[in-house]
Every structure is written in C-alpha cells, then in structure tokens.
Amino acid sequence: MQKCFEVWQSPDQRILKRLEELKPVHREPKKSAQLKTVMNQYLKDAKTKGAILCCVCRGKVSEGIDFADEMARAVVMVGIPFPPIGDIKIKHKKKFLDDNKTKTKRISGSEWYLHQTTRAFNQVISLSVMHF
C-alpha cells in the first residue's frame, strides 16, 4: 500500500489528488491505536458522500468488520495476497507439511501456501458481496 501511495502522490501522476476530488480517501493506519479514529471518519464519510478506504490484506481492517450495504460497494485488489514468505512461522509450517506429506497423505507446504493466498483473496472479495 505504501508503494501505491508513493506513486499516487508523485507530481507527474497526481492520482491521489484526482481520487480525493471524487471522494475522501482514508488509509489503514500502521498503528492499531489509530484504527478507531480512521474507521469512524471513513464510516461517517461513507454514509454521507461516499469514501475510499485503502487497506492491506491480512491487515487491521480485514478482521471483524462488516462492510455491508453502503460501507463497501466495490473492492479493488492490487497484487496477490501471498502470506509473507520470509515469516519464520510460514517457513516452519511449509517445512512441517513437506516433511510429513507422505506419512499423513495431506497437502504439501506449497499447496498449503496457495490455500492461504486463496483464503485471503476470498475474504477480501466477500467484503463487497451484496446482501439480498
């Protein structure tokens, strides 16, 4: 997300300025303590004039918040939400699954990794599913 905002704010692109002319743009904060303030402002703007909320997969906003009705009319995903490959827990899980695949007849570490990516993708997309 940081890279997107760097490009959007560059003088030759001015994408962020053009977006802000359409709707208020809110960004998921890095610090959890700021999340409530950002979300309250986003929800207020979303109800009155509409708003844009930029966040990351597996971030603070991706868990436990219901974006029904006017809270999320569309989701634009930039990139693929792979789990952090360098994370020690991810490495150990993949190695454990690979080492035990033949014994347990279960999925490999690579298969599990792709399942985690698919799960994150589906979670993001489900935020904007209309409720009829």
Z-matrix of the N, CA and C atoms (Angstrom, degrees):
N
C 1 1.436
C 2 1.526 1 110.16
N 3 1.316 2 116.35 1 -37.85
C 4 1.464 3 120.16 2 179.73
C 5 1.526 4 110.56 3 -59.50
N 6 1.324 5 116.55 4 -42.53
C 7 1.475 6 120.67 5 179.15
C 8 1.524 7 110.99 6 -62.58
N 9 1.332 8 116.85 7 -41.89
C 10 1.467 9 120.67 8 178.01
C 11 1.522 10 110.43 9 -58.12
N 12 1.333 11 116.45 10 -47.74
C 13 1.456 12 119.33 11 -178.11
C 14 1.529 13 111.46 12 -66.56
N 15 1.318 14 117.75 13 -33.65
C 16 1.463 15 119.45 14 176.65
C 17 1.525 16 111.02 15 -61.93
N 18 1.326 17 115.99 16 -44.05
C 19 1.472 18 119.98 17 178.02
C 20 1.520 19 110.28 18 -68.04
N 21 1.332 20 116.91 19 -44.82
C 22 1.462 21 120.98 20 -177.79
C 23 1.525 22 112.25 21 -62.33
N 24 1.336 23 117.44 22 -29.29
C 25 1.460 24 121.16 23 -177.91
C 26 1.527 25 112.77 24 -91.53
N 27 1.316 26 117.99 25 -7.33
C 28 1.469 27 120.01 26 -177.40
C 29 1.523 28 109.84 27 -62.89
N 30 1.333 29 117.01 28 143.96
C 31 1.466 30 121.00 29 -176.80
C 32 1.528 31 113.99 30 -58.51
N 33 1.310 32 117.50 31 -33.37
C 34 1.468 33 119.02 32 -178.48
C 35 1.529 34 112.81 33 -80.86
N 36 1.338 35 118.22 34 -16.05
C 37 1.462 36 121.38 35 -179.85
C 38 1.535 37 112.02 36 -99.63
N 39 1.318 38 116.79 37 -51.19
C 40 1.474 39 123.65 38 -179.32
C 41 1.535 40 113.15 39 50.48
N 42 1.325 41 116.08 40 32.38
C 43 1.468 42 121.21 41 -179.62
C 44 1.522 43 110.61 42 -65.29
N 45 1.324 44 116.88 43 -43.83
C 46 1.464 45 120.42 44 -178.27
C 47 1.530 46 110.36 45 -61.17
N 48 1.300 47 117.27 46 -41.94
C 49 1.471 48 120.46 47 179.03
C 50 1.529 49 110.76 48 -60.93
N 51 1.323 50 116.51 49 -42.02
C 52 1.463 51 120.01 50 179.56
C 53 1.527 52 111.32 51 -67.60
N 54 1.345 53 117.05 52 -37.90
C 55 1.469 54 120.09 53 176.11
C 56 1.526 55 110.75 54 -63.33
N 57 1.335 56 115.92 55 -43.90
C 58 1.462 57 120.64 56 -178.06
C 59 1.530 58 112.14 57 -66.16
N 60 1.320 59 116.85 58 -22.83
C 61 1.468 60 119.54 59 174.97
C 62 1.534 61 110.79 60 -70.83
N 63 1.329 62 116.13 61 -24.82
C 64 1.468 63 121.04 62 179.36
C 65 1.530 64 112.11 63 -88.66
N 66 1.318 65 115.63 64 -48.58
C 67 1.467 66 121.76 65 -175.27
C 68 1.535 67 109.00 66 -149.58
N 69 1.344 68 117.36 67 153.83
C 70 1.461 69 119.19 68 172.05
C 71 1.534 70 109.92 69 -63.10
N 72 1.313 71 116.55 70 138.48
C 73 1.469 72 122.03 71 -179.29
C 74 1.523 73 108.50 72 -109.30
N 75 1.324 74 115.54 73 124.22
C 76 1.463 75 121.81 74 178.47
C 77 1.523 76 108.18 75 -115.56
N 78 1.321 77 115.76 76 146.76
C 79 1.457 78 121.83 77 -177.97
C 80 1.523 79 109.80 78 -123.15
N 81 1.330 80 115.65 79 134.71
C 82 1.467 81 119.81 80 176.08
C 83 1.525 82 108.10 81 -58.04
N 84 1.338 83 117.79 82 126.96
C 85 1.470 84 119.59 83 -178.16
C 86 1.528 85 111.85 84 -74.77
N 87 1.308 86 114.46 85 157.03
C 88 1.465 87 119.46 86 176.46
C 89 1.525 88 110.85 87 -74.69
N 90 1.324 89 116.53 88 -32.30
C 91 1.464 90 121.24 89 -178.21
C 92 1.524 91 110.70 90 -97.54
N 93 1.318 92 116.26 91 130.95
C 94 1.467 93 121.98 92 -179.02
C 95 1.521 94 112.20 93 -59.81
N 96 1.320 95 117.06 94 -31.99
C 97 1.461 96 120.62 95 -178.27
C 98 1.523 97 111.78 96 -63.33
N 99 1.320 98 118.72 97 -23.11
C 100 1.463 99 122.42 98 -178.75
C 101 1.526 100 112.73 99 -91.48
N 102 1.318 101 117.91 100 -8.12
C 103 1.459 102 121.74 101 -174.13
C 104 1.533 103 112.61 102 -61.48
N 105 1.315 104 117.71 103 -44.43
C 106 1.467 105 120.66 104 -177.36
C 107 1.528 106 110.61 105 -60.14
N 108 1.315 107 117.66 106 -43.35
C 109 1.464 108 121.53 107 179.83
C 110 1.517 109 111.36 108 -63.38
N 111 1.329 110 116.84 109 -45.71
C 112 1.467 111 121.20 110 -179.96
C 113 1.520 112 110.41 111 -63.67
N 114 1.323 113 117.21 112 -45.19
C 115 1.461 114 120.49 113 -178.64
C 116 1.526 115 111.92 114 -66.06
N 117 1.326 116 117.81 115 -39.45
C 118 1.460 117 120.13 116 178.05
C 119 1.523 118 110.78 117 -61.69
N 120 1.327 119 117.32 118 -43.27
C 121 1.461 120 120.77 119 179.36
C 122 1.526 121 110.66 120 -67.02
N 123 1.335 122 116.61 121 -41.73
C 124 1.469 123 120.14 122 177.92
C 125 1.529 124 110.64 123 -61.10
N 126 1.323 125 117.18 124 -47.27
C 127 1.471 126 121.03 125 -178.57
C 128 1.526 127 111.20 126 -63.00
N 129 1.314 128 116.76 127 -39.09
C 130 1.465 129 120.99 128 177.31
C 131 1.532 130 110.02 129 -62.72
N 132 1.330 131 116.53 130 -48.22
C 133 1.467 132 120.89 131 179.78
C 134 1.529 133 111.31 132 -65.64
N 135 1.327 134 116.50 133 -40.44
C 136 1.469 135 120.54 134 -178.51
C 137 1.523 136 110.94 135 -61.82
N 138 1.310 137 117.15 136 -37.54
C 139 1.467 138 120.93 137 -178.58
C 140 1.523 139 112.09 138 -74.23
N 141 1.328 140 117.67 139 -30.82
C 142 1.455 141 119.66 140 -174.68
C 143 1.527 142 113.27 141 -94.16
N 144 1.316 143 117.30 142 -57.00
C 145 1.469 144 119.86 143 -174.79
C 146 1.523 145 113.69 144 -126.03
N 147 1.314 146 116.49 145 2.60
C 148 1.458 147 119.78 146 -176.07
C 149 1.518 148 109.92 147 87.35
N 150 1.312 149 116.45 148 155.50
C 151 1.466 150 120.76 149 -177.67
C 152 1.521 151 109.44 150 -158.08
N 153 1.319 152 114.05 151 165.62
C 154 1.461 153 121.93 152 176.61
C 155 1.520 154 106.96 153 -116.14
N 156 1.331 155 115.99 154 132.31
C 157 1.460 156 121.36 155 177.05
C 158 1.521 157 108.19 156 -121.19
N 159 1.308 158 116.27 157 118.38
C 160 1.470 159 121.83 158 178.63
C 161 1.523 160 108.27 159 -101.13
N 162 1.322 161 116.18 160 127.44
C 163 1.455 162 121.01 161 179.87
C 164 1.518 163 109.83 162 -148.27
N 165 1.310 164 115.38 163 171.08
C 166 1.458 165 121.27 164 -177.39
C 167 1.518 166 110.38 165 -108.31
N 168 1.320 167 115.64 166 148.96
C 169 1.463 168 120.40 167 174.61
C 170 1.524 169 108.54 168 -62.91
N 171 1.286 170 115.79 169 140.84
C 172 1.462 171 123.88 170 -177.46
C 173 1.524 172 112.67 171 65.78
N 174 1.325 173 116.83 172 18.28
C 175 1.456 174 121.36 173 179.89
C 176 1.508 175 111.66 174 -89.49
N 177 1.325 176 115.17 175 -166.38
C 178 1.454 177 121.33 176 -177.31
C 179 1.528 178 112.54 177 -66.14
N 180 1.325 179 117.40 178 -32.74
C 181 1.464 180 121.59 179 -175.82
C 182 1.526 181 112.05 180 -81.79
N 183 1.313 182 117.40 181 -19.79
C 184 1.464 183 119.61 182 -172.10
C 185 1.526 184 114.31 183 -76.05
N 186 1.293 185 118.22 184 -7.68
C 187 1.464 186 120.57 185 -178.07
C 188 1.515 187 111.53 186 -119.98
N 189 1.318 188 116.37 187 127.99
C 190 1.445 189 121.50 188 167.65
C 191 1.516 190 117.62 189 78.36
N 192 1.316 191 119.64 190 9.59
C 193 1.455 192 121.02 191 178.46
C 194 1.520 193 108.21 192 -116.08
N 195 1.331 194 116.27 193 129.06
C 196 1.456 195 121.66 194 -179.13
C 197 1.527 196 109.13 195 -92.84
N 198 1.315 197 116.78 196 119.96
C 199 1.466 198 122.28 197 179.81
C 200 1.528 199 109.98 198 -104.73
N 201 1.316 200 116.73 199 54.76
C 202 1.463 201 120.78 200 -178.85
C 203 1.524 202 110.70 201 -81.28
N 204 1.323 203 114.77 202 160.10
C 205 1.464 204 124.11 203 174.97
C 206 1.526 205 111.95 204 54.53
N 207 1.341 206 116.66 205 -122.21
C 208 1.464 207 118.98 206 -174.05
C 209 1.529 208 113.78 207 -77.15
N 210 1.303 209 118.27 208 -1.93
C 211 1.456 210 120.78 209 -177.93
C 212 1.526 211 113.52 210 -76.21
N 213 1.336 212 117.52 211 -23.00
C 214 1.468 213 120.17 212 176.84
C 215 1.516 214 108.80 213 -155.78
N 216 1.296 215 116.28 214 101.91
C 217 1.458 216 121.12 215 179.11
C 218 1.524 217 111.72 216 -91.71
N 219 1.308 218 116.85 217 -21.03
C 220 1.466 219 120.36 218 -179.95
C 221 1.524 220 109.26 219 -154.41
N 222 1.316 221 115.02 220 153.63
C 223 1.453 222 121.72 221 175.29
C 224 1.518 223 107.27 222 -127.16
N 225 1.316 224 116.38 223 128.90
C 226 1.456 225 121.64 224 174.89
C 227 1.521 226 106.36 225 -116.00
N 228 1.307 227 115.24 226 119.11
C 229 1.454 228 119.27 227 -178.51
C 230 1.527 229 108.80 228 -105.63
N 231 1.311 230 115.61 229 128.34
C 232 1.454 231 121.61 230 177.76
C 233 1.523 232 107.09 231 -110.08
N 234 1.308 233 116.87 232 116.54
C 235 1.457 234 120.53 233 -178.85
C 236 1.518 235 111.88 234 90.43
N 237 1.313 236 114.76 235 -179.14
C 238 1.461 237 122.22 236 -179.16
C 239 1.524 238 107.65 237 -114.05
N 240 1.335 239 118.29 238 130.16
C 241 1.466 240 120.87 239 -173.61
C 242 1.537 241 114.33 240 -79.56
N 243 1.326 242 116.34 241 60.21
C 244 1.456 243 119.34 242 175.89
C 245 1.521 244 109.68 243 -67.43
N 246 1.334 245 117.72 244 142.40
C 247 1.463 246 119.54 245 172.67
C 248 1.536 247 108.95 246 -62.95
N 249 1.308 248 118.12 247 155.25
C 250 1.467 249 120.59 248 -178.57
C 251 1.539 250 111.01 249 -64.58
N 252 1.317 251 115.64 250 108.10
C 253 1.472 252 121.60 251 -173.82
C 254 1.533 253 112.48 252 -61.81
N 255 1.323 254 117.11 253 -26.53
C 256 1.459 255 120.19 254 -179.43
C 257 1.516 256 114.24 255 -83.65
N 258 1.324 257 118.01 256 -8.13
C 259 1.463 258 122.22 257 -179.25
C 260 1.526 259 109.05 258 -63.84
N 261 1.304 260 116.45 259 131.64
C 262 1.467 261 121.99 260 -176.21
C 263 1.530 262 111.25 261 -61.89
N 264 1.339 263 118.02 262 -35.96
C 265 1.465 264 120.90 263 178.89
C 266 1.530 265 110.81 264 -66.16
N 267 1.309 266 116.27 265 -39.05
C 268 1.471 267 120.97 266 178.80
C 269 1.532 268 109.35 267 -65.15
N 270 1.318 269 116.34 268 -45.64
C 271 1.469 270 120.53 269 179.48
C 272 1.524 271 111.44 270 -58.94
N 273 1.338 272 115.33 271 -45.96
C 274 1.470 273 119.70 272 -178.59
C 275 1.533 274 111.47 273 -66.32
N 276 1.325 275 116.73 274 -41.04
C 277 1.471 276 119.93 275 179.58
C 278 1.522 277 110.27 276 -62.66
N 279 1.344 278 116.90 277 -46.11
C 280 1.458 279 120.28 278 179.55
C 281 1.529 280 110.82 279 -61.31
N 282 1.337 281 116.19 280 -43.71
C 283 1.466 282 120.15 281 -179.25
C 284 1.528 283 110.51 282 -65.09
N 285 1.320 284 117.25 283 -43.29
C 286 1.465 285 121.31 284 178.95
C 287 1.532 286 110.20 285 -58.55
N 288 1.328 287 116.30 286 -48.00
C 289 1.464 288 119.59 287 -179.02
C 290 1.527 289 111.61 288 -64.40
N 291 1.322 290 116.07 289 -41.56
C 292 1.464 291 119.42 290 178.35
C 293 1.523 292 111.38 291 -63.80
N 294 1.333 293 116.80 292 -42.33
C 295 1.469 294 121.17 293 -178.96
C 296 1.533 295 112.57 294 -67.33
N 297 1.323 296 116.94 295 -28.53
C 298 1.465 297 120.80 296 -175.12
C 299 1.526 298 113.71 297 -108.30
N 300 1.313 299 117.37 298 6.89
C 301 1.467 300 120.37 299 -175.43
C 302 1.526 301 111.99 300 -60.22
N 303 1.304 302 117.68 301 -46.31
C 304 1.465 303 119.88 302 -177.18
C 305 1.529 304 111.75 303 -70.54
N 306 1.331 305 116.88 304 -33.84
C 307 1.461 306 120.57 305 179.58
C 308 1.523 307 111.97 306 -70.13
N 309 1.315 308 116.43 307 -42.58
C 310 1.468 309 120.68 308 -172.64
C 311 1.529 310 113.71 309 -99.24
N 312 1.333 311 116.78 310 -9.71
C 313 1.467 312 122.56 311 -177.54
C 314 1.529 313 111.03 312 55.17
N 315 1.312 314 114.58 313 43.52
C 316 1.465 315 120.82 314 179.45
C 317 1.519 316 109.74 315 -113.49
N 318 1.320 317 116.49 316 -171.89
C 319 1.464 318 120.70 317 -176.72
C 320 1.524 319 111.41 318 -73.75
N 321 1.315 320 115.20 319 158.20
C 322 1.460 321 121.04 320 178.12
C 323 1.523 322 109.54 321 -81.88
N 324 1.306 323 116.38 322 171.11
C 325 1.459 324 121.40 323 177.39
C 326 1.519 325 111.82 324 -61.38
N 327 1.320 326 117.26 325 -39.25
C 328 1.464 327 121.09 326 179.16
C 329 1.532 328 111.46 327 -67.12
N 330 1.325 329 115.96 328 -39.98
C 331 1.469 330 119.45 329 177.50
C 332 1.529 331 110.54 330 -63.70
N 333 1.325 332 116.47 331 -43.19
C 334 1.459 333 121.05 332 178.06
C 335 1.522 334 110.57 333 -60.83
N 336 1.317 335 116.75 334 -42.57
C 337 1.465 336 122.36 335 -179.80
C 338 1.535 337 110.40 336 -59.93
N 339 1.320 338 117.10 337 -43.86
C 340 1.464 339 120.93 338 178.05
C 341 1.530 340 111.57 339 -67.18
N 342 1.337 341 116.84 340 -35.28
C 343 1.468 342 120.53 341 176.56
C 344 1.531 343 110.07 342 -62.48
N 345 1.331 344 117.12 343 -40.31
C 346 1.465 345 121.27 344 179.30
C 347 1.523 346 110.67 345 -64.05
N 348 1.326 347 116.31 346 -38.37
C 349 1.462 348 121.21 347 177.78
C 350 1.526 349 110.25 348 -65.13
N 351 1.318 350 116.39 349 -45.89
C 352 1.460 351 121.12 350 179.36
C 353 1.523 352 110.61 351 -62.44
N 354 1.307 353 116.78 352 -40.72
C 355 1.470 354 121.05 353 179.54
C 356 1.531 355 110.56 354 -61.99
N 357 1.339 356 116.96 355 -44.26
C 358 1.468 357 120.51 356 179.21
C 359 1.530 358 110.73 357 -64.22
N 360 1.326 359 116.62 358 -41.53
C 361 1.459 360 121.20 359 178.57
C 362 1.531 361 110.29 360 -61.25
N 363 1.319 362 116.63 361 -49.01
C 364 1.467 363 120.94 362 -179.68
C 365 1.519 364 112.20 363 -62.27
N 366 1.313 365 116.75 364 -36.08
C 367 1.464 366 120.62 365 179.08
C 368 1.526 367 110.10 366 -64.14
N 369 1.323 368 117.20 367 -41.80
C 370 1.459 369 120.63 368 -179.72
C 371 1.525 370 110.13 369 -67.49
N 372 1.306 371 117.05 370 -46.94
C 373 1.454 372 121.06 371 -178.49
C 374 1.532 373 111.02 372 -62.74
N 375 1.319 374 117.00 373 -35.98
C 376 1.465 375 119.75 374 -177.66
C 377 1.531 376 111.93 375 -67.51
N 378 1.328 377 118.57 376 -15.60
C 379 1.452 378 120.71 377 178.36
C 380 1.516 379 112.45 378 -64.76
N 381 1.326 380 116.20 379 -28.47
C 382 1.462 381 118.50 380 -175.79
C 383 1.527 382 113.86 381 -106.16
N 384 1.310 383 117.25 382 7.52
C 385 1.465 384 120.28 383 179.25
C 386 1.523 385 108.35 384 -66.30
N 387 1.311 386 115.74 385 129.00
C 388 1.457 387 119.66 386 -179.33
C 389 1.519 388 110.18 387 -72.32
N 390 1.300 389 115.34 388 141.66
C 391 1.456 390 121.75 389 177.74
C 392 1.521 391 108.03 390 -99.69
N 393 1.321 392 117.57 391 115.31
C 394 1.466 393 121.69 392 -179.24
C 395 1.506 394 110.55 393 -101.33
